[in-house]
Amino acid sequence: MIIPIKPWLDLANGKAGLAGYRGAFAAGDGLILSADWGRVADTGSPAGRIQLPVGNIERMDFYHEPILAEEILEAMRPVEGKQIFDGTLGGGGHSELLLRHSAHVIGCDQDQEAIDHATRRLAAFGDAFLPVRGNFRDIDQLLAGLGIAQVDGILLDLGVSSRQLDDPTRGFSFREDGPLDMRMDVRTSFSARDLVNTWGEEEMIRIFREYGEERHAARVAREIMKARTVKEISTTLGLAELVARVIPKTSGKHPATRVFQAIRIAVNGELEALETALEKSVDLLAPGGVLAILTFHSLEDRIVKRFMHRRSSPYIDRPEWSEPRRNPDFAFHLPTRKAIGPDEAETKRNSRSLSAKLRVAVRA
Ligand SMILES: C[S@@+](CC[C@H](N)C(=O)[O-])C[C@H]1O[C@@H](n2cnc3c(N)ncnc32)[C@H](O)[C@@H]1O
């Protein structure tokens, strides 16, 4: 059996791997018959095939490639060996790195599948890893339930994992057909299907504009209102095709990308959860504790940037004041005011990292 692969090599940092298939295949008794390497001219990265004996191939779980992993490790270094709350456990990639650097990790996710996967993956770390199912907006209650008053680090890697996105039964993506769902926590009762079939036109226009930054919000909402009087909109492809009918196709992204993003954010209350967790982090981080937030679109990044800037100015000034006054909200120092992005090697091997921005703050 010949498996086509797309390996990546990062010679500068001495790293290598298989893009998209990192750890995805294992030869039962390690018999790799031949490797055949060549160069893909346009990307400059090597391409190849690995031949594996049939019957010895076990498909292992590819879940999610941790983004800005080195940078997150660097940011968390001051609290190495201490207790870190990973609010977005996902496949457990970031948690594993932190555990390898002797941290104790409380891994939280609202998706039971993520908890189960990461618990299996991180079993070797024993008591140093503590999984907890919940929403990170309830971080105070989750920690209190574990008898923990404060932690030394909080990490949030926002949005959905590759696993959630790629699984058509979860209804996040329009690449394959599936039920229109998009709930990260399937215990909640409100899905994307409920949203598009019950919300009013004005409410939909607002979220398509605010959460999707969609210029054609009104046209899409009108089309949804029209379509649902004939038949309930219940599948991802059904919605994607409807959106594609009214949004002119431009090069690049699928016309439904922004509408899907908006619905996902609304269904999961993503921005409210982020705002709540950021405010709660002030009391839950021990002095010197690190807050590291990884965002993937401008709405999230704006919230994090504003929070960190407001909370990191020791003094505030207003024209009507004779002199600057102490900022009652001051709580953090910023190691750098700028967001940290991926390097070229990472964007080449993982396109999901393209829009990633990491912001870091240290509790004063
Ligand atoms: C981008 S993935 C995290 C990937 C992870 N850092 C890794 O390296 O594998 C985001 C995960 O966070 C979870 N999530 C998103 N928002 C959440 C919230 N408000 N509370 C709890 N979990 C959340 C999702 O279910 C998903 O599993």
The ligand as a MOL file (V3000), in Angstrom:
LIG
                    3D

  0  0  0     0  0            999 V3000
M  V30 BEGIN CTAB
M  V30 COUNTS 27 29 0 0 0
M  V30 BEGIN ATOM
M  V30 1 C -8.5100 25.1200 18.7230 0
M  V30 2 S -9.0270 23.7810 19.7180 0 CHG=1
M  V30 3 C -7.7460 23.6080 20.8960 0
M  V30 4 C -6.6350 22.7320 20.4300 0
M  V30 5 C -5.6070 22.4270 21.4990 0
M  V30 6 N -4.9520 23.6150 21.9810 0
M  V30 7 C -4.5870 21.4280 20.9890 0
M  V30 8 O -3.3840 21.7440 20.9800 0
M  V30 9 O -4.9630 20.3310 20.5870 0 CHG=-1
M  V30 10 C -10.2850 24.5200 20.6660 0
M  V30 11 C -10.9640 23.5730 21.6680 0
M  V30 12 O -11.5460 24.3840 22.6710 0
M  V30 13 C -12.8500 23.9830 22.9270 0
M  V30 14 N -13.5700 25.1950 23.3320 0
M  V30 15 C -13.8450 26.2920 22.5860 0
M  V30 16 N -14.4900 27.2070 23.3110 0
M  V30 17 C -14.6290 26.6800 24.5580 0
M  V30 18 C -15.2140 27.1450 25.7750 0
M  V30 19 N -15.8140 28.3440 25.8510 0
M  V30 20 N -15.1230 26.3580 26.8600 0
M  V30 21 C -14.5320 25.1350 26.8010 0
M  V30 22 N -13.9900 24.6280 25.6830 0
M  V30 23 C -14.0240 25.3980 24.5760 0
M  V30 24 C -13.3540 23.3430 21.6700 0
M  V30 25 O -14.3540 22.3870 21.9660 0
M  V30 26 C -12.0820 22.7320 21.0880 0
M  V30 27 O -11.9380 21.3940 21.4850 0
M  V30 END ATOM
M  V30 BEGIN BOND
M  V30 1 1 1 2
M  V30 2 1 2 3
M  V30 3 1 2 10
M  V30 4 1 3 4
M  V30 5 1 4 5
M  V30 6 1 5 6
M  V30 7 1 5 7
M  V30 8 2 7 8
M  V30 9 1 7 9
M  V30 10 1 10 11
M  V30 11 1 11 12
M  V30 12 1 11 26
M  V30 13 1 12 13
M  V30 14 1 13 14
M  V30 15 1 13 24
M  V30 16 1 14 15
M  V30 17 1 14 23
M  V30 18 2 15 16
M  V30 19 1 16 17
M  V30 20 1 17 18
M  V30 21 2 17 23
M  V30 22 1 18 19
M  V30 23 2 18 20
M  V30 24 1 20 21
M  V30 25 2 21 22
M  V30 26 1 22 23
M  V30 27 1 24 25
M  V30 28 1 24 26
M  V30 29 1 26 27
M  V30 END BOND
M  V30 END CTAB
M  END
